[in-house]
Amino acid sequence: MGEVENISRDTVLEALSKVMDPDLHKDVVSLGMIHDVTIEGNNVSFRFVLTTPACPVRDQLEGQAREAVQQIPGVGDVNVTMDASVPKQRSVESKQMIEGVSNIIAVSSGKGGVGKSTVAVNLAAALAEAGARVGILDSDVYGPNVPIMLGLNSQPQLQGNRIVPLEAYGLKVMSMGFLADADTPLIWRGPMLHSVIQQFLYQVVWGELDYLIADLPPGTGDVQLSLVQSVPLAGGVIVTTPQDVALADARKGVMMFRQVEVPILGIVENMSYFACPHCGERTEIFSTGGGERISKMYRVPFLGEIPLDTEIRIGGDEGKPVIIASPDGPTAAAFRGMAQQLAARISTLNLESEPPPVELEV
């Protein structure tokens, strides 16, 4: 069936060019998000390809796109198929990418005990819940807690000379906790640490991943240096708590990422407050607002606050992240919001460094 007069592919694209992505600050046509425009009679269909399945304004963009096309005179039904294709992070000439992995995100903290692994696991689970392909590299070789938090206690298999990661809740997971006796302390120096990080990066069958979350050890030591020297990172997330001693160490984390030229994707303030489950009263046990103050001081994004929540502790002990165990609670909602901000920030950085994709006629 031919096209109705005045309705053409160019007319549809012109209408859609008025729809702006609020994170990328460009119209969706120039960003290459509109594909497979089809006109049958007076009905229009097209595929809207987001830069991440965790897009925080997915519904808003779909509604605006549909409305823009419906305003074309003569248009009948408008069918929008929402899809996502995560752009790859920028390559660096001196560093080796991991085959199949689009973006590597480092989650760090200046000191231990701030809930860094909890944040890494729940951010990963939130991204996977949104439809992204996600893996977790537990590079905290001295204190590998990720297996416990995900309920994994078996050993990975080999595929040739490569390690097949274990899986939980849609996440591919690799950790020293799978390979070492839980009661045996690891007393390793720099060269051994570098070797095991190299193995976890390049000798694991990660497959196709949109995001690989690397849970770093606390501090700014050999493992962190080995990771940032080996692979290009899409960026880093810094986890802190509100009290001054944690904030002082968080500042060192900011400076570490800046010295190695890794973009800081944002700061997360964990244990921000305690909300009484009976009366709802908010108690700020470890002070308040420190994470946001650091983000303003260093002009980096503040991803938000995570409360002290017994559901987090229970989920961590039972191997079920809070976003899975209590999906309708406020803590799960906070993690989802952070994951969306994280994905949007990565998309912005990737598209700023490379030209947008060009739509091809099918």
N, C-alpha and C positions, 0 to 999 in steps of 0.2 A: 504494500500500500504506500502511495506517495506521500510526500510531506504536504501539509496544509499550507496555503499561502501565508506568508509572513512568519511562519514558524520554521526555523532552520537551526542547524547546529550552532552557527555563529550567533544567532539571536539568543539561544539558550546560554551560551558561554558569556555573552555580554551581560545578561541578567545575573548570572552567577558571579560575575566579577565584582558585583556590589557587596558580596558577602565577605566579611573580613574575619580572619583568624585573630582572636583577641590576644593570643600569646605571641604569635609570630608577626603580628602587625602588618600583614600583607593579605591581599585578596586570595581566595582559595583557588582561583583559576591560575594566577601567576605562580602559585606554589605547587602547581601540578597535581592538585588533589581531585580534579574532576576527570573521570575516565568513562569511556564506552557510552557516549551520548547517543541515544537512539530515539527516533521519532516515528511513531506509527499512527497514522491519522492525525488526531489532535492530542494524542497521548505522548508524554515525554518520560523517558527513563534514563538514569545515569548512575554510575558508581562513584561514591564519595570516599576517597582513600585518605584516612587520617594518618598522621605521623606516629601515632601510638594507639593501641587499643585502650590505654588508660587515659585517653583524652578527657579532661575535666569538663569540657564544653561540648561533648559529643551531641547530646540531644539538642542543645541550642543551635549548633551549626546545621544539623539536619533540618530543624524547623525553619531556619532562615533560608536555607537553600531551596526547600520545597516552596516556601512562600514567594521567593524571588521568581521562580519559574512560573508559578501559578498566576503571577501578575502579567505575564505576556498575553496579549489579546489572542483569544482563540484556543488557548491551551485547555485541555480537559484534565485527565488524570495525570498525576506526577508520581512516579515510582522512584524512590531513592534507596539504593543499596549501600549501606554503610560498611566500610572495610578499613583495614589498617595495614600499613607497611612501614616498619620502623627504620629510619635512615641509619646508616652506619656511621660510627664515630670517625673523626678525622684520623687518617693514617699519619704516622711519624716515620721518617726515612730510617732512623737509627733503631727503631723498635719493631718487633715482630708481632703481627696480629695473630690472634687465635682463630684457626680456621672455623668458619661457621658462626662466630660470635660477633654480633654487631656492635655492642656497647658494653664496656667493663666499668662498673661503678665500685669505687672503694669506700667502705664504711669504716670510719676510724674514730678513735677517742684519744685524748691526751693522757688519760689515766684509766685504770681498771675500775670495775664496779659501777659503771654508769649505765649499764644496760645496752651496750653497743650491739652485742649479738642478738638480743631481743629485737632491737630496731631493725637490724639487717634481715632477720628471718621474716618479720612481719611485713616489711616493705616488699620483700621478694614474693611473699604469699599474696599481697595485695595486687602486685603487677600481674601475677599468674592468674588470679581471680578475674582480672579485667580482660584476659585473653592473650596476654603476652607469653612468649616462650622464655622461661627464666631458669637460671642455674645459680647455685650458691657455692662459692669456693671458700671454705673455712680455712683461712691461712693463719689463724691463731694457733700455731703448732704447739705452744706451751700450755694452752688452755682451750682445747677444741670442744666447745659446748654445743655447737650446732647439731650434732647427732642426737644429743639428749633432747633438745628442743623440738626436734622433728620425729622423735620416736624411732630412730634408726640405730640398730645394734648389730648388723651383720657386716661381713666383709665384701667388698666389691669384687667382681669377676674380671678376668682379663680377656681382651679381644686382640689376639696376637700379642704384641708387646705394649698394648695400651690398656688403661684402666677404664672400666665401664662404671660410671657414677651410679650411686643408688638414687632412688626416686621416692619422694613423699609429697603429697598434696600438689602434684603437678610440677614439682621442682626437681631438677637434677642436682645432686649434692655430692661434693667430694670434701673429705676432711681427714686430717691425721688421726682423728678419733677412730676411724675405721681400721687403721693399720697398726696402731700402738696399743699396748696393754694399758688399761685405764689406771692401773696402780703404779705404773712405771714412769717416773719423771724423765723428760727429755732434757739432756744436758748437751746442747749443740752450740757450736760456734758458727760464725758467718758463712764459711764455704758450704757447710752441710745444710744450712737454712736455704741458701741460694739454690742448691741442688734440688731440694724437695719442692720449692716453689716453682722451679722450672718444670719439674715433672708434673705438678698439678696443673700447670698452665697448658703445656704442649703435649703431654702424654696421656691425657684423659679424653675419652670419646664424648665431648660435649655436644656434638651435633649442631643443629641450627638453633641459636639462641638470640632473642632480641636483647636480653640483658643478662649479664653475668655479675652477680653481686659478690664482691670480695670482702669478707669479714676479716679485717686486719687485727693484729694484736694491738693492745693499748700502747701508746707511746710513739716514738719516732726512731725505731731501731732498724736492725738488719733486714727483717722481713719486709717492712714498708719500703726500704730503699731498693731491695731486690725486685719487688713488684713494679715500682714506678720506673725502674731502669729497664725492665724487660718488655713491658707491654704499654702501648698508648692507652691512657685511661680517658673515658668520656668525662669523668669528674669524680670528685670526692664529697662524701657526706660526713659531717662531724657531729658526733653525739656528745652531749654534755648534760650535767645537772646544774641546778641554779646556784649552788653555793660557790663561794669565791675560789676555793682550792681547785674545784673542777674547771671553773672558767679560766683560771690561769693556765691550766694545761690545754684547754681547748684553743687558746690563743696560739700556743706552740703548734697545734695541728694546722691552724690556718696558715701560719708562716711556712710550715713544711710543704704544704701543697703549693704555695706560691713560689717557693724556691725551686721546686721541680717542675713548675709551669703546668700544674694540673688545675683545671677549673674547679672552683668550689661550688657544688650544686646547691648546698644549703646546710643550715645548722638545725639540729633537732634537740630540743630540751626535754629530756626524760625526767621522770619523777618530779614533775613541775608542782604538783599539789596533790593532796588527798581529799577526795570527795566522800564524805560519810555516807555509807550505803543506807543508813536509816533516816537521816534528816537532810542529807544533801549538802550540808555545810562544807565549804571549801577551806581546807587548812594548808597553808604553804609551809611545809615542814622544813624544806631546804632553801628558804628565801624564795624569791620570785623574779622573773623577768631577765635573768642573766643571759640566757641564750639570745634573746632579742637584742639586748644591749651590745653583745659582741657582733651580731650580724650588722647592726647599724654602724658600729665602730669601724668594721673592716669592709663595709658595703658589700655584703654577700647575702643571699636570700635566707630568710628565716622560714623554715618549713612548718614549724608549729610546736605545740606542747603535747606531751604524753603524760597522763596522770599516774600516780601511784595506784595501781589497780590489782586487787588480789587475783583477778581473772588472768592477768599476765603471768603471775607466779605459778598459779595452778596449771595453766596451759604449758608453760615451760617445763615444769616437772613431769607432766603427763605426756609430753611429746606432741602437743597440739597447739599451734600458735593461736593467740587470742582472736585473730581475725577469722580463724576457722571455728574455734570453740564457742565464741560469743559474737557471731557476725553482726548482730543487731545492736550491740552496745556502743557507747560513745567512744571507747578506746579503739575499737575496730574502725569506726568512722574516721577517727583522727588519722590512723595509719593509711586508710584509703585516700584521704585528702593529701597526705604527704606524698604518697606514691604518684598521684596525678600531677602534683607540682613537679616532682622529680622527672617524670616522663616528659612533661611540657618543656622543662628547662633543657633537657638533653636534645629534644627535637629542635629547639631554638638554636642551640650551639651548632648542631650538625648542619642545619640548613643555612646558617650564616656563613659557614665555611665552604659550602659547595653549591653549585647552581641547582635550581629545582628540577625535578624530572620533567620530561616533555611527554605529553600525552600522544600516543600513536593511535591512528585510526585502526580499528579491527575490522 
